[in-house]
Structures are given as structure tokens and as C-alpha cells.
Amino acid sequence: MYLTVRDATKTYGTFTALDRVSIEIEKGEFVCLLGPSGCGKTTLLRLIAGLTDLDGGEITLEGATLSDLPTRKRGFGIVFQSYSLFPNMTVAENIGYGLKIRGAPKDEVATRVKELLALVKLPQVADNLPGQLSGGQQQRIALARAIAVDPRVLLLDEPLSALDAKVRATLRDEIRQVQRSLGIPTLMVTHDQEEALALADKIICMNHGVVVQAGTPEDLYHRPATRFVAEFMGISNLLPASEIEQHFPDLLTTRPSSDEPYLACIRPEQIGVTPAKDGTATVRSISFLGNLRRLEVDSPAGPLLVETHGGNACRAGDRVNLSIEPQACTWVIDDAAQPETAPA
């Protein structure tokens, strides 16, 4: 494994920010640390960067420990939410700064800066000052500066959260393209599940200072392990086993044989809806969302959200029948019913 964190622990007084966290990043992999504010994801990134000291555990890169290495010697590129560009330097000077302090020849720096400006699609702004650029442009330059020195790992701390939705979506795609083309192992902190789903090879979902689940975007969306992950990774219908047994008994065939407090997790798009005058459910409301419609349905098992594509003929007040395939149901542990493993 390329970058490994084992049992990382960090406390601030009586507050446990990280509680024996372990993660792994392979070479060339794009990994997202995902979770709500205060879950420990930024603390973990700062520990890896060397900006914060470990209280326990170990961080290694290609088998070598990083514990005694200061930030400047770890060879990492870091991009923050706030851009952190030097305001009195031109764009070209900002991008070339890391190479310059390493003693690279001027012509080599100039060539590299030109290449990177083309890579981030801003060849025309080399002589501008950061204050003359938009937020999205400044973040592109911050990215170019971070990768100018061929970093061993790229660390991104919520780099898109200060941007508006349209710019964020565009820059998200460009970051992924740049990362793929260069093959730089990348760790990105985000609280946006859509961002993580779109970017990551692997998502590490955190809460209360621990890793709740790690896996591919498909794993966490279609096979969440806990109620927290199911709810954080999108919209879910969560039903207790008693309601499933009474109204959708076929789904019980997939329930794990365990005493854990399980809930049935069914995504809205996995519920079939068919208009029927004698249907067992009633459409309460319909929201038009462009390429899909989201229905609020009152069913015998309780209120459910259903998403349909195309010209579904249902209207508010219509009676409908609902269908769910057993393989569409994932059973998740109701961690909301369990004691927390670390302070909030």
C-alpha cells in the first residue's frame, strides 16, 4: 500500500477528534474523506500533511514513517478551501514558487508553469494577480501550484466549498481529469456526498472521529453498512423489520441472521409504482426534478419516497401499488440506537 494510516489518534483536552483511525491509499487512487462537520476528516488530513502532530498511531508512505518529517519534507501538494495564493505575486510566480525555492533553473520553471496553465485551462492569465481572477480561476491556480513540484500525494481540503454550484461542478470534473492524467494519489476532504460519488475511487465515510465505512462509491450508496451511511449517502427509506414482515415479507429473505438492530434500507429509485384504483398506497405529493419525479407516498408500511423517470402518469391523490425486489433491499445497522464510539 502506498500511503497508510494506522490507529491515528488525536485528542484536544477531553475531546477525541480521531479515535484509532486506519486508512489506506493506493498509488494513483482518488480517495474522499466524507462526513459532517466535526467528524474528524480535516484533522486526519492535517495529520497526514504534518500540520498537526499525532497523539498515537503511525503514518507511513511507501513503508517509511512520516512521524519525524516536517510538512515541507513530505513532498505533498496541498490545496485549501481559501486558495492561499500570494496576492502580490503574478499567477506565473505563484505556480512556479515551489520550483523556485528548490533552485530549479528559470527556463525549467517557465516551461513547467506554461504546461500547468494549459493543463488547468488558463494559459492567458500568467501575468495577472490573483485578485484579478474569479474564485474558480484562483482555485485552478492553487491546484496548479500544488502539482508543480510533482507531489507524492495531493491533499485537498474542501477545495470547492467556497464556489457557486455551477463553477463547483465544472471544477470538480477538471480536478478529476487532472488527477487521472497525472496519476497522483489524492486525498480530498468533503462534506458533499454528490462530490464524493462523482470524484472518488474510494470513499471513507467518517463520523464522531471514527471510520464508519470505506469502499467504492457504489458500495456506500447501494450497500451502506449503517443507518448513518445510508442517510448521509443520499435519500433512503428506512423501515424496521416489523413493518417489512407485515407489508413486504419477501424482503426478509435478505435480512442477516444476527441480533443487531437492523433496518431495511430501500432507495427511492428502487421502488416500483403502478397506478391502481384499488391500490394499497396513496400518492401524497409529486415534485418535478427535471429528469425524474419524486413522489411522497402514504403506504401501509408508513410514508415512503419514490423516484420515477419518464412520463409517469401518477398525480397527487392517486391510488397506487408498490413493488420492491428483494435484491433492492439492504439491511443496515441502526447505529442511531447504539451508543456513540467517540464524542460528538
C-alpha positions in Angstrom: 0.0 0.0 0.0 1.3 3.5 -0.9 0.0 5.7 2.0 -1.1 4.0 5.2 -2.5 5.5 8.4 -2.7 3.0 11.3 -4.6 3.7 14.6 -4.3 7.5 14.3 -5.4 9.2 17.4 -5.8 12.9 18.2 -7.3 14.5 21.3 -7.9 18.1 22.4 -8.4 18.1 26.1 -11.3 15.7 26.8 -12.5 15.8 23.1 -11.4 12.9 20.9 -11.1 14.2 17.3 -9.8 10.9 16.0 -10.2 7.5 17.7 -7.7 4.9 16.3 -8.4 5.7 12.7 -6.8 3.5 10.0 -7.0 4.1 6.2 -5.0 3.1 3.1 -4.5 4.8 -0.2 -3.1 3.1 -3.3 -0.8 4.7 -5.8 -2.9 6.7 -8.3 -6.1 6.4 -6.3 -8.5 9.3 -5.6 -9.9 8.9 -2.1 -12.5 11.2 -0.5 -12.9 11.6 3.3 -16.6 12.2 3.7 -18.6 13.2 6.7 -20.4 16.0 8.5 -18.6 19.0 10.1 -16.7 17.9 13.2 -16.3 14.3 12.2 -12.5 14.4 12.1 -11.9 14.4 8.4 -9.9 17.6 8.3 -7.9 16.6 11.4 -6.9 13.4 9.7 -5.8 15.3 6.5 -3.8 17.7 8.7 -2.1 14.8 10.4 -1.1 13.3 7.1 0.2 16.7 5.9 2.3 17.2 9.1 0.3 20.3 10.1 -0.9 18.6 13.3 1.0 16.1 15.5 -0.2 12.6 16.2 -1.1 11.6 19.7 -0.9 8.0 18.8 -0.6 5.7 15.8 1.5 5.8 12.7 1.5 7.3 9.2 3.7 5.7 6.5 4.5 6.4 2.9 5.8 3.5 0.8 6.7 1.8 4.1 8.7 4.8 5.6 7.3 6.6 8.6 6.4 10.2 8.3 6.3 11.0 12.0 9.5 12.9 12.2 9.3 14.6 8.9 8.1 18.3 8.8 5.5 19.3 6.3 8.0 20.8 3.8 9.9 17.5 3.6 7.0 15.2 3.0 6.7 16.1 -0.7 2.9 16.6 -0.6 0.9 19.2 -2.5 -1.9 20.9 -0.5 -4.9 22.9 -1.7 -7.1 24.6 0.8 -10.6 26.0 0.6 -9.3 29.5 0.8 -6.9 29.3 -2.2 -3.9 30.7 -0.2 -2.3 32.3 -3.2 0.3 35.0 -2.7 -1.6 38.2 -3.5 1.5 40.3 -4.5 2.8 37.6 -7.0 1.5 37.0 -10.5 -0.2 33.8 -11.4 3.0 32.5 -13.0 5.1 33.4 -9.9 2.6 31.6 -7.7 2.7 28.4 -9.7 6.5 28.5 -10.0 7.1 29.4 -6.4 7.8 25.8 -5.2 10.1 25.1 -8.0 12.0 28.4 -7.5 12.7 27.8 -3.8 14.0 24.3 -4.7 16.6 26.0 -7.0 15.1 24.9 -10.4 16.6 26.9 -13.4 14.5 29.8 -14.6 13.8 28.3 -18.1 12.7 25.0 -16.4 10.3 26.9 -14.1 8.9 28.9 -17.1 8.3 25.7 -19.1 6.6 24.0 -16.2 4.4 27.0 -15.5 3.3 27.1 -19.1 2.5 23.4 -19.1 0.4 23.7 -15.9 -1.5 26.8 -17.1 -2.5 24.8 -20.2 -3.5 21.8 -18.0 -5.8 23.9 -15.9 -7.1 25.7 -19.0 -5.9 29.2 -18.0 -3.0 29.9 -20.4 -4.0 33.6 -20.7 -3.7 34.7 -17.1 0.0 34.1 -16.4 0.7 37.8 -15.7 -2.5 38.5 -13.7 -2.5 38.9 -10.0 -4.8 36.6 -8.0 -7.2 39.4 -7.1 -8.0 39.8 -10.8 -9.3 36.2 -11.1 -12.6 34.7 -10.2 -12.9 32.2 -7.3 -12.9 29.3 -9.7 -9.8 30.6 -11.5 -8.0 31.1 -8.3 -8.7 27.5 -7.2 -7.4 26.3 -10.6 -4.1 28.2 -10.0 -3.9 26.8 -6.4 -4.2 23.3 -7.9 -1.5 24.1 -10.5 0.8 25.4 -7.8 0.3 22.2 -5.7 1.1 19.9 -8.5 4.0 21.9 -10.0 6.6 20.1 -7.8 5.3 16.6 -8.7 3.9 15.9 -5.2 4.0 12.3 -3.9 0.4 12.8 -2.6 -2.1 15.6 -3.3 -4.2 16.7 -0.3 -7.3 18.7 -1.0 -9.2 20.3 2.0 -12.8 21.2 0.8 -11.3 23.0 -2.3 -14.7 23.6 -3.9 -17.0 24.5 -1.0 -16.5 28.3 -1.4 -17.6 28.2 -5.1 -21.1 28.5 -6.5 -22.8 25.3 -7.7 -22.1 25.7 -11.5 -18.4 26.5 -11.0 -18.1 23.8 -8.4 -19.4 21.1 -10.8 -17.1 22.3 -13.6 -14.0 22.4 -11.5 -14.9 19.1 -9.9 -14.7 17.4 -13.3 -11.5 19.2 -14.1 -9.8 18.1 -10.9 -10.6 14.5 -11.7 -9.3 14.8 -15.2 -6.0 16.4 -14.0 -5.7 13.7 -11.3 -6.3 10.9 -13.8 -3.9 12.3 -16.3 -1.1 12.7 -13.8 -1.8 9.7 -11.6 -1.2 11.5 -8.4 -2.5 9.7 -5.3 -5.1 12.2 -4.0 -6.9 12.5 -0.7 -9.8 15.0 -0.6 -11.9 16.2 2.3 -15.5 17.0 1.6 -18.9 17.0 3.3 -20.7 16.8 -0.1 -21.8 13.3 -0.9 -22.5 14.1 -4.6 -19.0 15.4 -4.9 -17.6 12.3 -3.3 -19.7 10.0 -5.5 -18.6 11.8 -8.7 -14.9 12.0 -7.9 -13.7 9.1 -5.7 -12.3 5.7 -6.5 -12.8 5.1 -2.8 -14.9 6.9 -0.1 -14.0 6.8 3.5 -17.1 7.9 5.5 -16.4 9.2 9.0 -18.5 10.2 12.0 -17.6 11.1 15.6 -13.8 10.6 14.9 -14.0 7.1 13.5 -14.3 5.4 10.1 -17.9 4.2 9.7 -17.4 2.6 6.3 -14.9 2.6 3.5 -15.4 1.3 -0.1 -16.2 2.3 -3.6 -19.0 4.9 -4.3 -21.2 2.0 -5.4 -20.6 0.1 -2.2 -21.5 3.0 0.1 -24.6 4.0 -2.0 -26.0 0.6 -2.7 -24.6 -1.4 0.2 -24.4 1.0 3.2 -23.5 -0.7 6.4 -25.2 1.6 8.9 -28.1 4.0 9.2 -25.7 6.9 9.3 -24.1 5.9 6.0 -27.4 5.2 4.3 -28.8 8.7 5.3 -25.5 10.5 4.5 -25.1 9.0 1.1 -28.4 10.1 -0.3 -32.1 9.7 0.3 -33.2 6.4 1.9 -36.4 4.8 3.1 -35.6 3.1 6.4 -38.1 0.6 7.7 -38.0 -1.6 10.8 -38.2 -5.4 10.4 -41.7 -5.5 11.9 -43.1 -3.3 9.0 -41.2 -5.3 6.4 -42.5 -8.6 7.9 -46.1 -7.3 7.7 -46.1 -5.5 4.4 -43.1 -6.7 2.3 -42.4 -10.2 3.6 -40.3 -11.2 0.6 -37.6 -8.7 1.7 -37.0 -10.7 4.9 -35.1 -13.3 2.8 -32.1 -11.0 2.6 -32.0 -10.0 6.3 -28.8 -11.0 8.1 -29.2 -13.6 10.8 -27.9 -11.5 13.7 -29.2 -9.9 16.9 -28.0 -6.4 15.7 -30.8 -3.8 15.4 -31.3 -3.8 11.6 -33.3 -1.6 9.4 -34.3 -2.2 5.8 -32.8 0.4 3.5 -34.5 1.0 0.2 -33.5 3.8 -2.2 -36.4 5.8 -3.8 -35.5 4.7 -7.3 -35.7 1.0 -6.3 -39.4 1.1 -5.6 -41.8 0.3 -8.4 -45.1 2.3 -8.6 -48.1 1.2 -10.6 -51.4 3.2 -10.7 -54.4 1.1 -9.5 -57.9 2.1 -8.4 -57.7 -0.4 -5.6 -54.0 0.3 -4.8 -52.8 -0.1 -1.2 -50.9 3.2 -1.2 -51.7 6.8 -2.0 -49.6 9.5 -3.7 -49.5 12.5 -1.3 -47.4 14.8 -3.5 -45.2 14.9 -6.5 -42.0 17.0 -7.0 -40.8 17.6 -10.6 -37.0 17.5 -10.6 -36.2 17.6 -14.3 -35.2 14.1 -15.4 -37.1 12.5 -12.5 -40.2 12.9 -10.3 -40.1 12.4 -6.6 -43.3 11.0 -5.1 -44.3 11.2 -1.4 -46.4 8.1 -0.9 -48.5 7.0 2.1 -48.2 3.3 2.3 -49.3 0.7 4.8 -45.7 0.5 6.0 -45.6 4.3 6.5 -44.6 7.3 4.4 -42.2 6.4 1.5 -40.2 8.4 -1.1 -40.3 7.0 -4.6 -38.4 8.3 -7.7 -39.6 7.7 -11.2 -38.2 8.6 -14.6 -40.1 9.4 -17.8 -43.8 10.3 -18.1 -45.2 8.6 -15.0 -49.0 9.2 -15.1 -49.4 9.5 -11.3 -51.0 12.5 -9.7 -51.4 13.6 -6.1 -54.3 11.7 -4.6 -53.9 8.7 -6.9 -54.0 5.1 -5.5 -51.0 3.0 -6.4 -49.4 -0.4 -5.8 -45.8 -0.5 -4.7 -43.2 -3.2 -5.5 -39.7 -3.9 -4.2 -37.4 -6.6 -5.4 -35.6 -8.4 -2.6 -32.1 -7.6 -4.0 -33.0 -3.9 -3.9 -33.2 -4.0 -0.1 -30.1 -3.5 2.0 -30.2 -4.2 5.7 -28.3 -1.6 7.7 -27.4 -1.5 11.4 -29.4 1.2 13.2 -26.4 2.9 14.8 -28.7 5.7 16.0 -29.9 3.2 18.5 -26.4 2.4 19.7 -24.0 4.4 22.0 -21.6 6.7 20.2 -18.0 5.4 19.9 -16.4 8.9 20.3 -17.6 12.3 21.5 -19.5 14.5 19.0 
